Amino acid sequence: MPIQTRTLHIPTPDGRADAFAAFPGAFTDTGGRHPGVLMYPDAFGIRPVLREMAAELAGHGYYVLVPNVFHRHGPTPVIDLPAYIGGEERSAVLDRLMPLIREHTVERTLRDADAFLRFLTTRPEVAPGPVAVTGYCFGGLLAVRTAAAHPDQVAALAAFHAPVGADGPDALAGITARAHFGHAASDLTPEALRELNKALDAAGVDHTSEIYPGTVHGFTMSDTDAFDPVGLKLHWDRLLPLLGRIRESS
C-alpha cells in the first residue's frame, strides 16, 4: 500500500505545533478515508524512527498524526539528537530534556490534546467516528491524559514503556477507551503491575496490562540502546488488534 507523508502545523492556544502525518495514498475527494490515530512520541521527539513507525502503522490503513509535544520550545528537532541514542550521549540528551518534561503540565497536555484531536478529526483524509491515541515513554502518559479527558472521542488507548499511573488513580477514572499498556521489565515489578491493574480495575478501565519479558525502558525505539526487536514485535501484536476497535466504528 503506498503511503503518503506530510509535515503539518497544528494551531494551538500556545502557537503552532509542527507535526508529521502518514496515511495510505488511496484517498480521493469521494472516499478512501481512514481511521485516525494520534501518536505521541517519546521525549526524544519526532525523528526518523518515529516517522518509520507512523508509516508502518499507516500501512495497516490508518491516518497517523505525530505532534511535536515540545512545540513551545521550538520546531522539531527541539534539541540536537545523535543518530544513535545510547550510553553517555543518552544521559546527556535526557539531562537537556528533563526541564521540558517537568514544564509539560497536565494543563499544557490538555490544551494541546484539544487542539491535536480537533486537527486530526477534521483532516479530509480521516474517517468520521472515534479515534485512537497511542504513546511511548512520556508520550504514553500524554496518551492516558488525552483519553481520560476525551472519552467521547477516544475509543482505543495504548501506551508502551510509559508511566501510566504517574498522575494517580483518580486520573484514570475518565477513560472509556479499550486500553493496552505494555510495560518494560526494568520499569515495573510484578507487584507494582498488580497495584496498577487494581487501580485500572477500580476506575472501570477495560484493559490489558502486562510486562514485556526481558525489556528495558524504551524497548520499542530502534535508534536507542534500549531497543528490543522481540519487544517491538509484541508491541505491534498487541497494538494492531486493539486499533481494530476504531476501524469497526468508522
Solvent accessible surface area in square Angstrom, and as a share of the most:
residue,aa,sasa,rsa
1,M,142,0.63
2,P,102,0.64
3,I,56,0.28
4,Q,57,0.25
5,T,63,0.37
6,R,111,0.41
7,T,103,0.60
8,L,26,0.13
9,H,81,0.36
10,I,0,0.00
11,P,90,0.57
12,T,19,0.11
13,P,94,0.59
14,D,57,0.30
15,G,40,0.39
16,R,161,0.59
17,A,0,0.00
18,D,15,0.08
19,A,3,0.02
20,F,17,0.07
21,A,0,0.00
22,A,0,0.00
23,F,5,0.02
24,P,0,0.00
25,G,24,0.23
26,A,65,0.50
27,F,48,0.20
28,T,73,0.43
29,D,140,0.73
30,T,134,0.78
31,G,30,0.29
32,G,36,0.35
33,R,127,0.46
34,H,22,0.10
35,P,7,0.04
36,G,0,0.00
37,V,0,0.00
38,L,0,0.00
39,M,0,0.00
40,Y,2,0.01
41,P,1,0.00
42,D,6,0.03
43,A,5,0.04
44,F,22,0.09
45,G,16,0.16
46,I,9,0.05
47,R,11,0.04
48,P,90,0.56
49,V,10,0.06
50,L,1,0.00
51,R,88,0.32
52,E,110,0.49
53,M,8,0.04
54,A,0,0.00
55,A,29,0.23
56,E,87,0.39
57,L,0,0.00
58,A,0,0.00
59,G,30,0.29
60,H,90,0.40
61,G,6,0.06
62,Y,7,0.03
63,Y,1,0.00
64,V,0,0.00
65,L,0,0.00
66,V,1,0.00
67,P,0,0.00
68,N,8,0.04
69,V,5,0.03
70,F,9,0.04
71,H,13,0.06
72,R,57,0.21
73,H,75,0.33
74,G,23,0.23
75,P,97,0.61
76,T,35,0.20
77,P,88,0.55
78,V,40,0.23
79,I,20,0.10
80,D,112,0.58
81,L,45,0.22
82,P,35,0.22
83,A,103,0.80
84,Y,120,0.46
85,I,0,0.00
86,G,12,0.11
87,G,50,0.48
88,E,157,0.70
89,E,94,0.42
90,R,40,0.15
91,S,63,0.41
92,A,55,0.42
93,V,9,0.05
94,L,60,0.30
95,D,102,0.53
96,R,130,0.47
97,L,3,0.02
98,M,74,0.33
99,P,54,0.34
100,L,21,0.10
101,I,34,0.17
102,R,162,0.59
103,E,75,0.34
104,H,9,0.04
105,T,68,0.39
106,V,67,0.38
107,E,118,0.53
108,R,59,0.22
109,T,1,0.01
110,L,58,0.29
111,R,74,0.27
112,D,2,0.01
113,A,0,0.00
114,D,58,0.30
115,A,3,0.02
116,F,0,0.00
117,L,1,0.01
118,R,146,0.53
119,F,30,0.12
120,L,0,0.00
121,T,49,0.28
122,T,98,0.57
123,R,58,0.21
124,P,64,0.40
125,E,19,0.09
126,V,3,0.02
127,A,13,0.10
128,P,99,0.62
129,G,43,0.42
130,P,35,0.22
131,V,1,0.01
132,A,0,0.00
133,V,1,0.00
134,T,0,0.00
135,G,0,0.00
136,Y,0,0.00
137,C,26,0.16
138,F,16,0.07
139,G,0,0.00
140,G,0,0.00
141,L,11,0.06
142,L,1,0.00
143,A,0,0.00
144,V,4,0.03
145,R,28,0.10
146,T,0,0.00
147,A,1,0.01
148,A,22,0.17
149,A,45,0.35
150,H,26,0.12
151,P,58,0.36
152,D,124,0.64
153,Q,52,0.23
154,V,2,0.01
155,A,17,0.13
156,A,1,0.00
157,L,0,0.00
158,A,1,0.01
159,A,1,0.01
160,F,0,0.00
161,H,1,0.00
162,A,13,0.10
163,P,58,0.36
164,V,6,0.03
165,G,35,0.33
166,A,66,0.52
167,D,55,0.29
168,G,22,0.22
169,P,88,0.55
170,D,127,0.66
171,A,40,0.31
172,L,2,0.01
173,A,67,0.52
174,G,31,0.30
175,I,5,0.02
176,T,89,0.52
177,A,1,0.01
178,R,66,0.24
179,A,0,0.00
180,H,4,0.02
181,F,0,0.00
182,G,1,0.01
183,H,6,0.03
184,A,0,0.00
185,A,42,0.33
186,S,70,0.45
187,D,65,0.34
188,L,38,0.19
189,T,77,0.45
190,P,77,0.48
191,E,102,0.46
192,A,38,0.29
193,L,27,0.13
194,R,133,0.48
195,E,107,0.48
196,L,22,0.11
197,N,34,0.18
198,K,126,0.53
199,A,24,0.19
200,L,0,0.00
201,D,94,0.49
202,A,95,0.73
203,A,26,0.20
204,G,61,0.59
205,V,8,0.04
206,D,76,0.39
207,H,33,0.15
208,T,59,0.34
209,S,16,0.10
210,E,45,0.20
211,I,38,0.20
212,Y,1,0.00
213,P,111,0.70
214,G,70,0.67
215,T,3,0.02
216,V,72,0.41
217,H,58,0.26
218,G,6,0.06
219,F,0,0.00
220,T,1,0.00
221,M,1,0.00
222,S,53,0.34
223,D,23,0.12
224,T,4,0.02
225,D,75,0.39
226,A,7,0.05
227,F,68,0.28
228,D,30,0.16
229,P,87,0.55
230,V,116,0.67
231,G,2,0.02
232,L,34,0.17
233,K,129,0.55
234,L,36,0.18
235,H,0,0.00
236,W,23,0.08
237,D,66,0.34
238,R,90,0.33
239,L,0,0.00
240,L,46,0.23
241,P,96,0.60
242,L,18,0.09
243,L,1,0.01
244,G,20,0.19
245,R,100,0.37
246,I,0,0.00
247,R,99,0.36
248,E,153,0.69
249,S,62,0.40
250,S,62,0.40
